[in-house]
Amino acid sequence: MDVVVLAALSIGVIHSFAPDHYVPFVAIGKSKKWNAERIMLFSLAGGAVHVTSSITIGMLLIHGVDLLGIAGILENLSSHALIATGLIYALASLTFPHNHVKTSSAAFLIVLSLAPCVPLIPLLIIPGINTALVAGIYGFSTLMTVLILTSLTLKAFRPPRVFRGKEEFFTGMIIALTGIITYIFDLKFRRTQLYDLTEEL
């Protein structure tokens, strides 16, 4: 049980370092000129949706409803959707009124958060474990890590002078770049470690 709890904590912390968990939220919030508290709540909302979808898929699997295939598809498509969102945001900021673009992009980021954390699911279906405890530790560690990284990113996020007057274009490109980084590397190093850990269990 101690190993499972440690695994849940590790997954919650390590997977939250993926930049798609916090960078796009900071970028959109900054472009909307939100204060730090509102951006933190925005990021927290995305994290809460992500945690809820991950735990829900695991619980459904326990009760015989297998959505692992859909979960994998959502996880794989999330980086592509992030790239598309960033590029559309950047291009639209140059040609259309900004408020509608910003509102749509903010809502879409929350929708993207539905992509679950697949490495968590094997932990939830191990016979004899305290599922509520594992889910709680994963959820708490994920949300705390996201909030800390959001706070740090808030302090560091400043568009270069060359983008002065085109901050929304910069925001879109940052979101697209986050998606590209996630796609190219697929967070292979971290995810490989997590999958190996869950397979050992």
N, C-alpha and C positions, 0 to 999 in steps of 0.2 A: 504493500500500500504506500509506503514511504517513497518508493521509486516512482510510482504513478503520480503522486502529488508533486514530486520534484519535476517530473516530465511535463505536467500541466503548467507549472510555474515557468519552466524553461521555454515552452512553446509560447506562452502568453507574452513573455518578455522579448524573446529573440525575434519572433515573427513580426512583432510590432515595430521593429527597426526598419522594416521595408518602407521606403520613402512614400509609397502610395497610400500609407496609412495616415499621413499628417501633412506632407508638403502641399498637395493640392488644396487642402482645406485652408491652410494659411494663405496661399496665393489668392484664392477667391475672396477670402475674408478681407485681406489687405486691399484688393481692388475695389471692394464695396465700401472701403473706409470704415469697417467695423472696429470697435475697440477690442482690446485684448481679451476681455471677459467673454464677449460675444463669439469671438473666433474660437476660443477654448471650448465653449458650449457647442459650437458647430462641429468641431473636431470630435468632441465627446459623443455627439449624436451619431456621427458616422461610425465611431468605435462601438457604440452600443448596438447599432444595427448589425454590424459585423459579428459581434459576440453572440447576439441572439440567433442569427442565422446559423452560425456554426454549431451552437448547442442544440438548436431545434432539429437540425439534420441528424445529429447523433442520437437524439432521443427518439426520433421517428424510426431510425434504423433498429434501435432496441425493440421497438414494437412491430417490427416486420416490414416497415416501409423503407425501401432502399432507394435513396436519392443520391447515392455517391457519384453516379455517372453525371447527373445534372450539376452536382457540386463541383466536380472536376472541370466541366465545361465552363461554368461561371468563373472559376478561378483562372482558367487559361484565357478567357475572353476579356477579363478585367483590364489587362494592360493595353489591349487593342482599343478598348472603349475609352481608356484614359488618353491615349494618343489622339484619337478622333475628337474627343471633347476639347483637348487643348488646342488643336489646330483650328477647329471651328470657332472657338472662343477668340483666338488670335485674329483670324481673318474677319470675323464678324465685328470685332472691335474697331476695325479700320473702315467698315462700310455701313454699319447699322447703328441705331440708337443702342446705347450700352446697357441700360437698365434691364431690358428684357433678356439680353444675353447673360448677364450676371445672375439673374434670378434662375433661369433655366439651368445654367451650369451648376449652381449651388445645389439645386434639387437633384440633378443627375448624379452628383458625387454621393449623395445619400443612397441613391438607388444602386450605385456601383458597390457600396458597402455590403450589399446582400451577398456578394461573393464570399463563401465561407472559408474558414481556416481548416483545410482538409486534414493536416496532421493531428488535429485534436480528436477527430472522430474515432480512431481506433482506441483511444484511451477510455472513451465513454462506454464502449461495449465490452470491456474486459469483465468477465464474470466475477462477481463478488466484491466489486469496488463500490465505494460510496460515490455514486454518480453526481449527486448534488455538491459534494465537497470538491470533486475534480472540476466540475463546471464553474463553481464559485471561484476557485483559485485561478483558473484560466481567465475568467472574465475580469476579475479584479486586477490581475497582473497586466492584462492587455490594456485595460482602460487607463491604469496609472502610467504605464509606459508611454502610451499615446499622448497623454496630457503633458508629461515631462518633455517629450520630444517636440510637441507642438509649441510649448513655451520657449524652448531653446531656438526653434526655427523662427518664431516670431521676432526674437531679438536679432537674428542674423539676416532676415529677409529684407533686403533693400535693393531695388532696381538700380543698375548702373546708370551713370549720368547720360550715357548715350540713349537710354530709353526714356529720358525725361519727356513727359507729355504723351508717352506711349506706354504707360504703365500696364494697361490692360493687355496690350499685345505681348508685353514681357510676361505677364501672368499666364497667358495662354501657352506661350512657348515653354515656360517652366513646367506646366502641367503635362504637355506633350513629352517633354524630356524625361519627366518622371516615369511616364508610361514606357518610353523607349528603354530606359535603364532597367526597368522591371522586366521588360520583354527579353532584352539581350542577355542579361545575366540570369533572369528567372530566379534570382535569389538562390542560385544553385547551391552555393556553399552552405548557407543556413538551412535551406530546406532538406538537403541531403542528410545533414546531421539529424534533423528532426525525424525524418522518415526512418533512418537507421535506428534511432532511439525507440520509436514506437514498434518497429519490427522485432527488436530484442525483447520487448515486453510481451 
